[in-house]
Amino acid sequence: MKILSAIVLALLLAAPQAYAQQGQAVDLPGGRSLLMRPKAPQASLILMPGGAGSIGVTSDGTLTRLRGNSLVRTADAFLKRNLAVLIVDADTDLRAAVDYMAAIKRPVIVAGTSRGTLRAAEGIARGARPDRLVLTSGFLSAESGNPRQNVMAILGSPDRLPPTLVVHHRQDACRLTLPAGVDPFVKWAGGRARVTWIDGGTSEGDPCEAFAHHGFNGVEGRMVAAVAGFR
């Protein structure tokens, strides 16, 4: 299984377009994003990858970094569900991104994963107003593993939350996104958030990286279905 995962990762890194890595480059305040849109979008989805969040979009619309990230490698699956998809760079102004996608199709759903959940919260704190928020493998609360950097600490009040979905793997072993952080966040949200738990799949390498349970390795379809169904 480890050999198979290594082969998959190698193919992923060698083939830039293997997982929806090409679309239209869109320059927004703070950074360049990658837009992919179906012929008749039913909603819009802004994807905020984890890690450093730098996606390296070229002028011809090719994504050169973070291709293995759980949200990035499943972007095609969201596109096939008739969602207009915008993958944003870490420094992109989220408010501008939401306004841009709202002009394509509402509702606008913001989905962040891992450290992308922190950037999503920061964007909302600065005035972004998505219709929905999805937090996968999130830095949700102090119990997630970091008492200073988490969505609750950034937002301060649940009143800032739009309707929110938490998608979390029960076996996530990343020290910063522990499953123990989910229930405190949902309670704090006071009815504004609900959770979809995911089990199974395989876990390889660093528990905080994309091909561990943290990145929904082997159960990506369940994660995609949960995110895409939250409209």
N, C-alpha and C positions, 0 to 999 in steps of 0.2 A: 504493500500500500504506500509506503514512503517513497519507493522508487517511482510508482505511478504518479504521485503528487508532484514529485520533482520534475517528471517529464511534462506534466500539464503546465507547471509554472514556467518551464523553459520555453515551451511552445507559445505561451501567452506573451512572454517578454520578446520573443523573436518575431511575432506577427502583430504589428501595431493595430490592425483592423479586426482582429479575431473576436473581440468583445465590444462591438460598437464604439470603436475608437476614432471614427471619422464622421464629421458632420459639417456644420457651418460655424466658423469662428465668429464670435460676437464680443465686441469690445464694450465693456460696461465699466463704470467708475470703479477703480481698484484692481481690475484684472481682466483677462481674456477668458471667456467661457466657451463651451462647446454646445451647440444647439442641434438637436435632432428632432424632427417633427413628422408625424404621419400626415396623410392626406386630409383626414378629418379628425383632428384631435378632440377628445371628449373632456380632457382636463389637462392641466400643466403640472409638471413635476420638476422641482429644483433639487438636484442631488449635491450634497455637501460631503465629500470624502473625508476620511480620517487622516491620521498622520500629520505631516506638515501641510497637507492640503494643496500643494503646488502641482497642477495637472499638466502644465507645459503644452498648451494648445498652440499649434503653428498657424500661420496666416491662411493656409489652405484647409484648415479644419481637421488637423490630425492631432490626437492626444498622445503625448509622449511619456507621461509619468502616471504613476498610481493606477496602471491598467489592471492590476490584480485586486484592487480594492473591492469590497463586496458590492457596493452600489454601482461602481463603474463597470465591473465585469458583467453586471446584470442589466445594464442600460438598454440593450437590445430587447430584453424581455419586457421592459416597461413600454418601449416603443411599440412592440407588437400588441400591447393592450390599449393602443390608441391614445397614449399619453404623449404630449409634447414634452421632451426631456431637455433640461439645461443642466449640464455639469459645470459647476462654478469653481473658480480658483479660490484659494484661501482668503485672499485680500479683496475679493469682490464685494461691493456694497450690496448687502442682501435686500435692502429696500428697493434699490434700483432694479435688481434681478426680479423681484416679485412684481414690480410695476411693468417690467418688460414682458414677463410671461402672462400677466393679466390681460395684456393687449392681444395675446394669441388665443388664450382660452382660460376661463375660470371654470371650476375652482383652481386655485394655485396651492399646491401642496409642497411644503419644504420638508425634505427628508435628509437628516444628517446621521452619520454613523461615527462611533467612537469620538475622536477629538472634533469631528464635524458637528457633533451635538453641542459642543461648547460654542463653536462659531455660529451655529443657528441661534442659540440663546442670546449671544452678543448682538447679532443682527436684529433680533426682535426687541431687545432692550434699547437699541438705537432707533427704533421706529418702523422696522419692517412689519408688515401686516399680512402674512399669508392666511389663506382660508383654513388650512389644516397644517399640523406639524406632526412629523413622524420622527421618533428618536430610536435608532437601532444601536444596540450594544453601547448604550449611552453612559456618560458621566452624569448621572442623574441627581445623586444626593451624597451627603457625607459618607453614608454607608456603602456607596459604590466603591470607595477606596481613596478618595481625595476630598478632605473636608473643606478645602479652599476653592478648588476648581471643580464646579459642578453646575448643572442647569439651575437648580434651586438657588444657589448662592448668587448666580449672575442675574437672574430675574427678580429675586427678592420677594415677589408676590405672585401667587397663581393667577391673579387678575390679568396678567400680561399674556397668559397662555391662550392661544386659539384652541379649538378642539384638537386633542393630542392623542396619538397612538404610540405606545411603547412596544417595540418588538425586541425581545431578548431571548438569548439561548440559555436554557437552564444550566448548562454545563460550561458557561463562559468562565474561564479561569484567569482572565486578565485581572491583575490586581487593582486596576482603576475602574473597571466596569463590572464589578461583582454582582451577581444576581440579588444579593442582599440589599442592594440599593434601589431596587424597583418598587417594592411595597411602600417604603417611606415617601417616595416621590408621588406615587399614585394617591396616597392619603393626603399629602400636602396639596395636590392639585384640586382636591375637593369636587370631584365630579367632572372636571375638565379633561381628565386623561383616563384611558383604559389600556390594558396590556394584552398582547398576544405572546404567549410563551412558545418556544420552539425547542424540540428535542432532536437528538440523533445526529447523523452525519459523521464526519471524521475530523480529527484535530491533528494538525501537523505543525511542527516548529514552534516558534515563539507564541505563547498563549494570547498575546496582544496583537498578533498580526492576522492578515487576511485569510490564511488557510487553516486557522484554528477554529474552534467553535465560535470564537469571537467574530469571525467573518462568515459564519453560516456555511462553512465548507460542506458540500454534499447535500445541503438542504436549502439551497438558494431559492428553489421554486416556491417553498413555503413562505420565505421572507418576501419574495416578490408579490405573491398573492395577497399577503397581509397589507403591504404598503399600497399596492395598486387598488385594493378594494376599499381603502379609507378615503371616501370622497364626500 
